[in-house]
């Protein structure tokens, strides 16, 4: 195992010759200690709120949309704005902004989207925030981008589900969002004649991008919204013909973790398990291929395990510095992952994984935060760093900042998951796509032991200040926490079905036990 690392940097700013991009020199490697003087709740509150600031104080002045990156001028992003809208809901719920101000900002965004360029109802990847005109993403990508549109609509529907007031302002906002959603011609993007759903269409280049939306990647939400559409739905058979590929239902093992969907080597960069799951709750999703909670958690653990145990030593990854995803890097933007790694860590990778791996993500967040002098700016952590290359970014990217806000909230309260999963059209669409409530047996159904030490690492939930475990019992029984010698330190009755058990005791290693009339299931837990 590599040593624990703490990032400690001096301030040395450089200008690169290529494009005069401002960077920060990494002059020292991290060291071997992490202090714990600052409560997790303090860190979470500050990081989540600062990251939200990118979408509030840092939004485009005219349109209210999210800048593609902090230096992009008038170029705004549709998908990143969807993440930011989920952030506006979060901020309203937490009292960071007033409900009135939130409605006003969302109204500005909606009216901009109403008048902006659309291509059979889909917005492009990038828009000019001042004019509403398309900004080409690449040579042939100057039309509709259905996946970015899905990220945007996802955020809008979460806002529609949250702002349920009977007053005129909230009523009109809901109507406007519904109109925007109903204007997306999802079925057009499946009209090429081959029964497949396509990512892009351009009025100048037609289907030249020629990219079916096939899994596994970040785009699952696209199918859910397309099937759910009340005006332009696609048939679920298109999902089965396009999204479902040969990697579905085939077990593969990476870094000791076995998964059932592996469309990419090592399952790909971590944003695959973030973007679609800002609204979709993987705890509630299972189909004939996989349990999506287990899939997402193992994806994070594979990524983390590669960084700690499988990466080049000179990259200086550790338990407190891991996480590969799409981000800026010293050679430009790239989708970093175990199969394509140059030593670049993006804070969003671990931080946005906190809903899946609270303790491991908090290790990284604490490390970065306690050394934030050179890692942290107005809107939270900068986009990326590469210790081995003596490089650090000084930019923010909407698609990296947004999941930090949203997934921290899903960890803390489940707010966005609860809002989205209770939308009637979404429930119907998920059923049509073959999803169902996970089938469970007695056990710790949300827990995945760390492959090296075989234990489940737990921290206290920062808001509740208690340890929590989600369990399922086939019959009523008891939950106990025991020392290695069998001494019981905590016990509570557990009803049949799914239950969240909570407890408080000193840090250390224990045996968690579920005992019913015919069950006796144990799991080793390490309390931190």
N, C-alpha and C positions, 0 to 999 in steps of 0.2 A: 504494500500500500504506500502511495506517495504521502509525504507529510502534509499536514493541514497548512493551509496558506491564508495569510491575511494580506490584502492588497494595500501597500503603502507607497504612495507616489509623491515625487516632488513636482513642483510646477515648472515645466519647461515647455513653452509653446513653440511650435515650428510651423513654417509655411512650406507646403510641398510645391515642387516645381510644376506638377501637373494640376492646372486649374487653381493654384494657390489655395487649396483647401486647408483650413485651419485644423491642426491636429495637436495632440498633447503627447509628449514624450514620456514613456514609462522608464524610469531610471533605476528602480529597485524591484527585486522580486519580492513577493509576499513572504511574510514570516510565520512563525509557528505558534500563534496564540490568538484566541478570540475572546475579548472580554464580554461580560454579560451584564454590564451595569445599566443598560437602557432596556426598559421593558419591551417585549415584543409588540404590545399594543401601541406603544408610542411610535415605534418604527413603522408598523403597518399603517397607522393613521397618516403619518407624514408622507410616506412613499405613495400611498394611494391617492391622497389629495393633491400632492405635487404633480403626479402623472396626469391626473384629470385636468390640471391647469393648462396643459398643452391644448386641450380641446375647448377650453373656456376663454382664458386670457389670450391664448395663442392662436385662436381661430382666425380665419380670413375675415377681415373687417366688414366686407360688404355682404358676403353670402352666409357667413356663419359656419361654413364648411371647414373641415380639418385640412390644414396644409399638408401636402404630401410629405414634406419634411420641413424642418424649421427654417431652411434657407430657400424654399421653393417659390417664394414670391406669390404670384397669383395662381400657381398650380395647386389645385385641391384634389383630394382623393375621395372617391365614392365609398369604397370599402372601409377605409379608415374613418370616414365620417359616420358610418354605421356603428363602428366600435365606439366612437365618441358619443353618439346618441345614447348608447347603453350606459356610458359614463355620466351623461346628464341625468339619467334616471337615478343612477347610484348617488350622485351628488345631491340631488333633491331629497332623496330618502335620508341621507345623512345630515341634511341641514347645511351643507356647504353653500348652496345657492337657494334662493327663494323659489317657490313653485311658480310665482308670476314671472320671474326672470327666465326660468326654464321654458315655460310656455312661449314666451316671446322669442327666445332663441330658436326653438324648434319651429315656430311659425316662419321665421326668416329662412331657415334651411328648407322647409317644405315649399315655400313660394319660389325659392331659387331653383329647386329641383323640378318644379312644375314647368318652368320656362326654359330650363337648360336643354341642351341637345340630348335627344333620346333616339334610339334606333330599334324600332319595333318594341318600344317601351323600355328597353334596357339602357341604362346610362353607361357611358364609357368609363374606362379605368381612371382617367384623369380628366378634369375639366378646368377651364379658366374661371376662377372664382369671381372675376369682375364681369365677364361677358356671358358665361354659361356655355361657351363653345368648347367642343372637344379639343383636348390636347393629346395628340397621338402618343401612345405608349411605345410603339415601335412602327416599323414601316407599314405593315398591314393592319396594325391594331389601332384603327382610328374610328371605330364604330362601337357597337354594343359589347360590353363585357358582362356576361351573365353571372359569373361568380362574384365579381365585385358588386354587382347589383344585388345579389342575394345577401351579401354582408350588410349592405345599406338597408335593404328591406327588413332584415332581421332586427336591426336596431330600431327602425321605425315601428315595427309591430310590438316590440317590447315597450316603447314609449306609449303606444296606443293602449296597451294593456295596463299601464301604470296610471296614466292621467285619465281617470274615470269620472271626474267631477261633472256635475250636471250644469254648471255654468256655461255661458256661451263660448268662452275662450277654449275650454277643454273639449266641449262638444264639437266645435269647429275643427280643432286640431285632429281629433279622431276621424272626422269625416275626410279631412284632407289626406291623412295618411292612408285611409282606405282607398281613396281615389288614386293615389300614387301607386299603391300595390296592385290595384285592379288594372292599371294601365300597362303593366309589364306583360309582354306577349311571350311567356315562357314556351308556349307551343310552337312559336315561330322558330325558335332555336332547336327544335326537333323536326323541322320541316324539310330537311335536306333530301329525304327520300330513303334513308337507310335505317330508320327507326332508332337513331342515336341522338343524344342531346349534345349540342356544341357550345363551346365556351364563348366564341366570338362570331360576330357578323359585321361586315363593313359595307356601306353603300357604294364605296369605290372598288373594293377588292372582294366583295361577296364572301365566300367561305374560305378564302385563301389561307387563313390561319390553320384551318383543318385540324382542330384540337377537340376531340370528344372529351366530355367530362367523365373520365374514368378514374376509379379509385385504386389504391387508397391515397388520398391527399386531403387538402383542406376544404374540399368543396361539397361535402355531404349535405350541408344546409341548403344548397341550391336545389337538390331534388325534393327535399321536404317542402320548400316554399312553392316549387313548380307544381307538385302534385296537389298542394293545398289551395292553389289559386282558384278563386271563385269565378274568374272570367276567362282565363287562358291556361287551363291545366294541361299537364302532360299525363299520359297514361303510365301507371306504375310499371308496365312492361318495358318502357323506355329505360327506366332505372335498372331493371334486370339485364337489359341488352347493352347498356353502356357503362354504368358504374360498377357493376359486379364483374370482376375479372378473375383470372385463373388463380390469383393469390388469395382469394376469399375462401375461408374454410380449410385452408392448408396450414397445418401447424409447422412453425419454424422456431428455432431457439437461437436467441442472440444474447450473449453475455449471461447465459444461465436462465433467461426468462423465455418462456414459451408463449407465443402469440398465435392467433388464428387468422389474422389478416396481415399480409406482409407484401403489399403491392410494391414497396420499395425496400432496398437493402437497409436493414436496421430500422425499418418502418419510416424512415425519412426524418426531416427536421421537425423540431417540436411544435412549430406552428400548426402542423397537421392536427394536433390534439388540442389546439386552442381556438382557432377561428370559428369553426362550426359549433363549438361547444360553449360559446358565450351565451347562447340561448338554449340549445339542446342539452338536456341533463343526462349525461351518460349513465348515471346511477339507475335511471329508469329504462334504459335501452338494451334490448337483447333481440337477436334474430337467430336464424338457423346457422349463421356464420360465427358469431362471437357474442360475448358479453362486453358492451362498449366501455363500461367502467374499468374492467380488468384490462382491456386493450389499451386504454389511455394511460392508466397507472403504469403498466409494464413498459409502454413506450417511453415514459419519462425515466423509469428506472434503467432501461437499456441505455438511453442517452447518458445518464449520469454514470452508470457503471463503466461504459466505454471511456468516458473522460477520466475517471479515477484509476481504472485498472488497465485500460487497453490503449490509451493514447501515447504518443511520443513523450518521453519524460521531460524534454525541454519545453513542452507547452505549459508546464507548471499548473496543470489542473489539479483539483483536490476536492475534498468533501465540502469545502467552502467556496469553491470557484469552479463551477461546471455549468453546462447548458449550451447546446448548439442548435441554432435555428437560423432563419433568414435574417440577415442584418447587413449593415455596413461592415467592411473589413479593410485591412491595409491595402488590398489590391482592388477594392471596389465592392459593391453589393454582391452578395452571393447567398445561396441557400445552404448554409453550413450544417453538417450532419456527420455522423461517424464515417460514412463512406466518402465524405468530401470535407475534410477538416484541415485548416491551416493554423490552428491555435487561437481562433477568434471566439471569444465568449460574448454573448449578448445578454445583459441582465434580464430582458423579457423572457428568455428561455426558462430559467429557473423560477423567476417571480410569478409568471403566468401559469406555472405548473403547481402553484401552492394549493389549489383545490384538490389535487391528486396526491401530493407528497408534502404535507405541511412542514414536517420537521426538516427534511432535506432542503426544501426551498427556503425556509427561514434561515438555515445555516448560511446560504449564499447572501440573502438579503441583509442579514446582520453584518456579515463580513464587509460587504460593499458599503453599507450605511456607516459603520464605525470608521471607515476610511474615506468618507464621502467628500472630503475637502477637494480632491481633484477628480472625483468620479461623478459628481452630482452638481446639477445646476438648477435653474429656475423651475424646470418641469421634471425634476427627479433625476434618475440615473441617465447618463448619456447612453447612446445606442449600443456601443460595443467597445471592447478592448482586446488587445493581443499582447500579452506580457512577453512572449518569446520574440516578437518583432518590435518591441519598444514602441507600441502604437496605441493610441486611444482616440476614439471619435469625439467630436464636440457637437454632434448633431442629434436631433430627435426625429424619429420617424413615426407617423401616425399609426401605422399597422403594427408597430412594436409597443408604443405607449398604451394604445387602447386595451389590448388584452390584459395588461397589468392591472388596470382599474377594474375591469369586468371580472376577471378570474379571482382577484383578491376578494371581491364582493361575493362571488359565488361560494368561496370558502367560508367567509364570515357569516353570511346570512342566507345564501341560496336565493337571493332576491331575483336575479335575472332568470335563473333556471325556473323558478316557480312561476314567474309572470309568463314566460314564453310557453312552457309546457302545459299551461292551463288555457291556451287559446284553442277554441273549438275546432277551427280548421286544421290546426297543427295535430291535434289528437287524431282526427280522421285520417290525415295524410300518413301519419306514422303507422297506423293500422294497415292502410293500403299498401305501404312499402314493406310490410312483413315484420315490423317491430312489435314487441310485446313486453309486458312487465317481466323482468327477470324471474326465472324459476329458481327458488332458493331452498336450501336445506339448512339444518342447524349448523351455525358457524358464524365466523366473522367476515361477512360477505364483501365488505369494502376494503379489507386488509390484504396487502401483498407483502410477505416477508422479504427483507433485503437478502439477496442471494448469497452474499459472503458471510454474514453473521447469523442468518436464519431467524432474525427477530423482526418484529414490527416496532419501529421507533415512533414514539408519541411525544407531542408537546401539548401543554394545556391550550385549549381554545382561547385565543386572546380576549374575546369578549365575555365568555362565560367563566373564564379562569378555572376551568375544570378539565380533566382528561375525559375524552369521549371515545366510545367505540360503538359502531353500528353493528348490531347483531341480529340474527334471525333464529327463532326457535320453532321447531315443528309442533311442540307442545309447551305448555307453561313450565317454567323451571326456575333456575337461579343462575346468577352470574357471580363468580367469586374471583378475587385477585389474591394470589397466594405467593408466599416466598418459596424458595427452592426446597425448604424443609417441610413444606405443606402448611405452614402457618397462614391462616386466612387473615388478610388485612382489610378486605372490603368485600361486602356481599350485598346483593339486592335481588328481589324477585323480578322475573322477566316473563311477560305474557307471551303467548304464542303469536308468531308473526314477526315483523320487523320492529326493532326497538333501538333507541339510542341510550346506552348506559353511560352514566357519568360517575366520576369518583375523584377523590383527592387523596393523595398519599405522597410520601417522600420519593424522590428520584431513585431509580435503580431498576434492576431486572426482576420481572415477576412472571408468573404463569397466570394467564387469564383463562377461566374455565366456564363453559356453559354446560349445565347439567339438567337434563329433563328426565322424563319417565323412561326413555330408551336411548338417550343421547348423553355423551360425555366427551365434549370437544374442547381441546386446549390450544392455546397459542401463546408463545413467549413474546412478551412486550418489554421494551426498554423505555422507561419514563425519563424524560429529560426536563 
